[in-house]
């Protein structure tokens, strides 16, 4: 079984069990592949509160929907952050 196939299975299981809620899916859907985002940048593109973004990002990190990448400066705050990138599930 390939990594992509395993990812699809895991994604479907998490969706079915409710581990991926509607807020997490709206964040995930708003992200482009191969582009990283700080939490504040996710606030800007989704309109969700920072507390919601942080909670859902942590959930998605735990189940492998996204991953943290090389630290960089946030485009909004200018602070050094660990941005996240969307992983392919299909």
N, C-alpha and C positions, 0 to 999 in steps of 0.2 A: 504494500500500500504506500502511495506517495504522501509527501507532506501535505500537498494540496487536498488530497482525498481525506486525510486525517483531519485537516482543518475544517472541511465542509461537514464532516460527521460531528465534530465537537460543536461547531456553530449550531447545527440543527438540534443537538441535544440540549444545549443551553437555552435556545429559543423555546423548545418544548417544555422545559422545566421552569421557565420563567426567570432564569438567571439573567437574561438579557431583556430588560424592560424597554418601554417606549422611549424614555429619555436617552438611554444608552444608544438605542438604534438611531435616534435623530442626530446624535453627535456623530456616530459612526458614518451615517449616510452623508453628513455635511462635509466630511473629510475627503480630500482627494488622495489617491494612491501616490506614493513617492513624494509626498509633501509632508513636512513635519509641522507640528502646531504646539505652541505653549498653551497652558490652560486659559490664559487671558485671551489669546487669539481664538480659542474655541468659544469663549463667551461672546466675542465680537461676531463670529459667523453664525452662531445658533440663537443668540438672544437669551440664553439660559443664565441663571445666577452662577457666580463662581463656585459657591458651595455645591450646587448640583453638578457642575462640570467636574469638580475634584472628586466627588463621590463616584460618579459614573466612570471617570477615567480609571480610578483605582479598581473598580469592578472589571472593566474591560482589560486592564493589565493582568489581573489575576487569571482570567480565563483565556488569555492569549489572542484577543481580538486586535490589540494594539501593542506596541512596544516602545520603550524609551530609547532615544538615540543620543548622539553626541551633543553635549551641552552647547548652547549658543545664547546670544542676546535675544530677549523677547522683543518683537517689533513694536509692542505697545508700551511696556514698562521700561525697557532698556536693561532689565536685570538679567543675569545669567540664569538660564532655566534648563531643565531636562525636557526637551520637547518629545512629543509622541508621534508615531507614524502608524497609519492604518496597515494592517496585514491583510493579504489576500485570503479570502475565504472561499473563493470560487475559481 
